[in-house]
């Protein structure tokens, strides 16, 4: 052995015994196998439970006589009644600002015929229609505002009761003391009852009643038995009233856009067959067309 061989033998340890190598290899294999088992076992068990539950559900669902799944509730369209339409309109009308102006302007249209009135607080009236050949002309005599069979001033309209029952009583008293007559003679109790409902219609459609009075009139009409909704029509919701009178009410605006009964400016009664056969609009304005 030369000097280099002697130095190498001193620095490099001798080879380990075979039994030592075998024991070390065995411990390493056990350690490598143990770690995956601790991590995988919970996941494998959980997946097995999910699979078992899914299989059980399939079996139950396919068993003869198994109850069918409960149906999901379906949305049901709300039923809109005549009273609901009128009460909704009353709420909107009550919150509306009071109109102001020099003239109370009412425009009426039946089929292809239309006419308009502009009325000042003192009763002076201007008219435009076929009779005036489309020109705005003053009428010779002042005209009062009219409930059915009872004339009222603007001050009386502004001071009408704002509670539905009290409003009905006020109109009933005015009709009882009215000198209006029919072709058969003085108004009967039945005539006055019809005129009462039609007067309420006038308050919500063509008369310059303040917001609270219009709301009370809507509520008074809603209290009548037999008020029935006819469904959507041009201008709003069609309503059938006792005595077969009809209205078209827009509950979103609180306005009456159509009627089958109308007190004209000269006090005559006009009747139409359908809810929208007589269309109306009414508002205050400061301008008189030329």
C-alpha positions as CSV (number, residue, x, y, z in Angstrom):
1,X,0.0,0.0,0.0
2,X,1.5,3.3,-1.0
3,X,1.0,6.6,0.8
4,X,-2.2,7.6,-1.2
5,X,-4.0,4.3,-0.5
6,X,-3.1,4.6,3.2
7,X,-4.6,8.1,3.3
8,X,-7.9,7.0,1.6
9,X,-8.4,4.1,4.0
10,X,-8.1,6.5,6.9
11,X,-10.6,9.1,5.6
12,X,-13.4,6.8,4.1
13,X,-15.3,4.7,6.7
14,X,-15.8,1.0,6.2
15,X,-19.0,-0.3,4.3
16,X,-21.9,-0.9,6.8
17,X,-23.0,-4.4,7.5
18,X,-25.9,-5.9,5.4
19,X,-28.4,-6.3,8.3
20,X,-28.0,-2.6,9.1
21,X,-28.8,-1.7,5.5
22,X,-31.9,-4.0,5.5
23,X,-33.3,-2.4,8.7
24,X,-32.8,1.1,7.4
25,X,-34.5,0.3,4.1
26,X,-37.5,-1.4,6.0
27,X,-38.0,1.7,8.2
28,X,-37.9,4.0,5.1
29,X,-40.5,1.9,3.3
30,X,-42.9,1.9,6.3
31,X,-42.6,5.7,6.6
32,X,-43.3,6.2,2.9
33,X,-46.4,4.0,3.1
34,X,-47.8,5.5,6.3
35,X,-48.1,9.1,5.2
36,X,-50.5,8.6,2.2
37,X,-52.8,6.3,4.2
38,X,-53.3,9.0,6.9
39,X,-54.2,11.6,4.2
40,X,-56.3,9.5,1.8
41,X,-58.5,7.6,4.2
42,X,-60.9,10.4,5.2
43,X,-61.4,11.5,1.6
44,X,-62.1,8.0,0.5
45,X,-64.6,7.5,3.3
46,X,-66.4,10.8,2.5
47,X,-66.6,10.0,-1.2
48,X,-68.1,6.6,-0.4
49,X,-70.8,8.2,1.8
50,X,-71.8,10.7,-0.9
51,X,-72.0,8.0,-3.5
52,X,-74.1,5.8,-1.2
53,X,-76.5,8.6,-0.5
54,X,-76.9,9.4,-4.2
55,X,-77.6,5.7,-4.9
56,X,-80.2,5.6,-2.1
57,X,-81.9,8.6,-3.5
58,X,-82.1,7.0,-6.9
59,X,-83.5,3.8,-5.5
60,X,-86.2,5.6,-3.4
61,X,-87.3,7.8,-6.4
62,X,-87.7,4.7,-8.6
63,X,-89.6,2.6,-6.1
64,X,-93.2,1.8,-7.0
65,X,-95.6,4.1,-5.1
66,X,-93.0,6.5,-4.0
67,X,-94.5,10.0,-3.4
68,X,-94.0,12.5,-6.2
69,X,-92.0,15.6,-5.5
70,X,-94.1,18.4,-4.1
71,X,-95.0,20.9,-6.9
72,X,-93.5,24.3,-6.6
73,X,-96.1,27.1,-5.8
74,X,-97.1,29.1,-8.9
75,X,-97.6,32.9,-8.8
76,X,-101.3,33.7,-8.9
77,X,-102.4,37.0,-10.4
78,X,-104.2,39.2,-7.9
79,X,-107.9,39.6,-8.4
80,X,-108.8,43.3,-9.0
81,X,-112.2,44.2,-7.8
82,X,-114.2,47.4,-8.6
83,X,-113.8,48.5,-5.0
84,X,-110.1,48.1,-5.2
85,X,-109.9,50.2,-8.3
86,X,-112.0,53.0,-6.8
87,X,-110.2,53.0,-3.4
88,X,-106.8,53.1,-5.2
89,X,-108.0,56.1,-7.2
90,X,-109.2,57.7,-4.0
91,X,-105.8,57.4,-2.4
92,X,-104.1,59.0,-5.4
93,X,-106.7,61.7,-5.8
94,X,-106.4,62.6,-2.1
95,X,-102.6,63.2,-2.4
96,X,-102.8,65.2,-5.6
97,X,-102.1,69.0,-5.3
98,X,-105.1,71.2,-5.5
99,X,-105.4,72.7,-9.0
100,X,-105.7,76.4,-9.6
101,X,-106.5,78.6,-12.6
102,X,-108.9,81.1,-14.0
103,X,-111.0,78.7,-16.0
104,X,-112.3,75.2,-15.3
105,X,-111.9,73.5,-18.6
106,X,-113.9,70.4,-19.5
107,X,-113.4,68.6,-22.8
108,X,-115.9,65.9,-23.8
109,X,-115.8,63.5,-26.8
110,X,-118.5,61.1,-28.0
111,X,-117.5,59.2,-31.1
112,X,-116.3,61.8,-33.6
113,X,-118.0,64.7,-31.9
114,X,-116.2,66.8,-29.3
115,X,-117.0,70.0,-27.3
116,X,-115.4,72.1,-24.6
117,X,-116.5,74.5,-21.8
118,X,-114.4,77.1,-20.0
119,X,-116.1,78.2,-16.8
120,X,-115.0,81.1,-14.5
121,X,-115.7,81.2,-10.8
122,X,-118.5,83.7,-11.4
123,X,-120.3,81.3,-13.7
124,X,-119.4,83.0,-17.0
125,X,-118.8,80.3,-19.7
126,X,-117.1,80.0,-23.1
127,X,-117.9,77.1,-25.4
128,X,-116.3,75.5,-28.5
129,X,-117.8,72.7,-30.6
130,X,-119.7,71.9,-33.7
131,X,-122.4,74.4,-32.9
132,X,-119.8,77.2,-32.8
133,X,-118.1,75.9,-35.9
134,X,-114.9,75.2,-33.9
135,X,-114.7,78.8,-32.5
136,X,-114.5,79.7,-28.8
137,X,-117.6,81.8,-28.1
138,X,-118.9,83.3,-24.8
139,X,-122.4,82.1,-23.8
140,X,-125.0,84.8,-23.2
141,X,-125.9,83.7,-19.6
142,X,-123.8,82.5,-16.7
143,X,-124.1,78.8,-15.9
144,X,-123.7,77.2,-12.5
145,X,-121.8,74.1,-11.8
146,X,-124.2,71.2,-11.7
147,X,-124.6,68.1,-9.7
148,X,-127.4,66.0,-11.1
149,X,-130.7,67.9,-10.5
150,X,-128.9,70.4,-8.2
151,X,-126.9,73.5,-9.0
152,X,-123.9,74.4,-6.9
153,X,-121.5,77.3,-6.8
154,X,-117.7,77.0,-6.8
155,X,-117.6,78.0,-3.1
156,X,-120.1,75.2,-2.3
157,X,-118.0,72.6,-4.2
158,X,-114.8,73.7,-2.3
159,X,-116.6,73.4,1.0
160,X,-118.2,69.9,0.4
161,X,-117.7,67.3,3.1
162,X,-114.6,65.1,2.8
163,X,-116.0,62.1,4.6
164,X,-117.9,59.7,2.3
165,X,-121.1,59.2,4.3
166,X,-121.4,62.9,5.2
167,X,-120.9,63.8,1.5
168,X,-123.7,61.4,0.5
169,X,-126.0,63.0,3.1
170,X,-125.1,66.5,1.8
171,X,-126.0,65.6,-1.8
172,X,-129.1,63.7,-0.7
173,X,-130.4,66.7,1.1
174,X,-129.6,69.0,-1.9
175,X,-131.5,66.7,-4.2
176,X,-134.5,66.5,-1.8
177,X,-134.8,70.2,-1.8
178,X,-134.2,70.6,-5.5
179,X,-137.0,71.9,-7.7
180,X,-135.8,69.6,-10.6
181,X,-138.5,67.6,-12.3
182,X,-138.8,64.7,-14.7
183,X,-141.3,64.4,-17.5
184,X,-143.5,62.5,-15.1
185,X,-143.3,65.2,-12.4
186,X,-141.2,65.9,-9.3
187,X,-138.3,63.6,-8.5
188,X,-139.3,60.5,-6.6
189,X,-137.2,58.8,-3.9
190,X,-136.0,56.4,-6.6
191,X,-135.1,59.2,-8.9
192,X,-133.1,60.9,-6.1
193,X,-131.2,57.7,-5.4
194,X,-130.1,57.4,-9.0
195,X,-129.2,61.1,-9.1
196,X,-127.2,60.7,-5.9
197,X,-124.9,58.1,-7.5
198,X,-124.6,60.1,-10.7
199,X,-123.8,63.3,-8.7
200,X,-120.9,61.4,-7.1
201,X,-119.8,60.4,-10.7
202,X,-119.8,64.1,-11.6
203,X,-117.7,65.0,-8.7
204,X,-114.9,62.6,-9.8
205,X,-115.2,63.3,-13.5
206,X,-116.3,66.8,-14.6
207,X,-116.6,69.1,-11.5
208,X,-113.8,71.2,-9.9
209,X,-114.0,69.4,-6.6
210,X,-110.9,69.7,-4.4
211,X,-108.7,66.5,-3.9
212,X,-110.2,65.5,-0.6
213,X,-113.8,65.8,-1.9
214,X,-112.9,63.8,-5.0
215,X,-111.4,61.1,-2.8
216,X,-114.5,61.0,-0.6
217,X,-116.7,60.7,-3.7
218,X,-114.6,57.7,-5.0
219,X,-114.9,56.0,-1.6
220,X,-118.7,56.7,-1.5
221,X,-119.0,55.0,-5.0
222,X,-116.9,52.1,-3.8
223,X,-119.3,51.5,-0.9
224,X,-122.2,50.8,-3.3
225,X,-123.0,47.0,-3.5
226,X,-122.7,45.6,-7.0
227,X,-119.8,47.7,-8.2
228,X,-117.9,45.4,-10.5
229,X,-114.6,45.5,-12.4
230,X,-114.9,45.0,-16.2
231,X,-111.1,44.7,-16.8
232,X,-108.6,46.9,-18.6
233,X,-110.0,49.2,-21.3
234,X,-108.5,52.1,-23.1
235,X,-107.9,54.8,-20.5
236,X,-107.8,52.6,-17.4
237,X,-110.1,50.1,-15.7
238,X,-113.7,49.7,-16.7
239,X,-116.2,49.6,-13.9
240,X,-119.9,48.7,-13.8
241,X,-122.0,50.6,-11.3
242,X,-125.5,50.0,-10.0
243,X,-128.1,51.0,-12.6
244,X,-125.7,50.0,-15.4
245,X,-123.7,53.2,-15.3
246,X,-120.1,52.7,-16.3
247,X,-116.8,54.4,-15.6
248,X,-113.3,54.3,-16.9
249,X,-110.9,55.0,-14.0
250,X,-107.2,55.1,-14.1
251,X,-106.2,54.2,-10.5
252,X,-102.6,55.2,-11.1
253,X,-103.6,58.9,-11.7
254,X,-106.9,59.0,-9.8
255,X,-108.6,60.3,-12.9
256,X,-111.9,59.4,-14.6
257,X,-111.2,59.2,-18.4
258,X,-114.5,57.8,-19.5
259,X,-118.1,57.5,-18.4
260,X,-121.5,56.4,-19.7
261,X,-123.4,59.2,-17.9
262,X,-122.7,62.9,-18.1
263,X,-124.3,66.1,-16.9
264,X,-123.7,68.5,-19.8
265,X,-123.0,72.2,-19.3
266,X,-126.6,73.1,-20.0
267,X,-127.8,70.6,-17.4
268,X,-129.0,67.9,-19.7
269,X,-128.2,64.2,-19.0
270,X,-126.2,62.2,-21.6
271,X,-126.0,58.4,-21.5
272,X,-123.6,56.2,-23.4
273,X,-123.6,52.5,-23.8
274,X,-120.0,51.6,-23.1
275,X,-117.5,52.5,-20.4
276,X,-115.4,54.7,-22.7
277,X,-118.2,55.9,-25.0
278,X,-118.0,59.3,-23.4
279,X,-114.4,60.4,-22.8
280,X,-113.8,63.3,-20.5
281,X,-110.9,65.4,-19.3
282,X,-111.1,68.3,-16.8
283,X,-108.6,70.6,-15.3
284,X,-107.9,74.2,-14.3
285,X,-106.2,76.5,-16.8
286,X,-105.3,80.2,-17.1
287,X,-105.6,80.3,-20.9
288,X,-108.7,80.8,-22.9
289,X,-108.1,79.8,-26.6
290,X,-108.8,82.3,-29.2
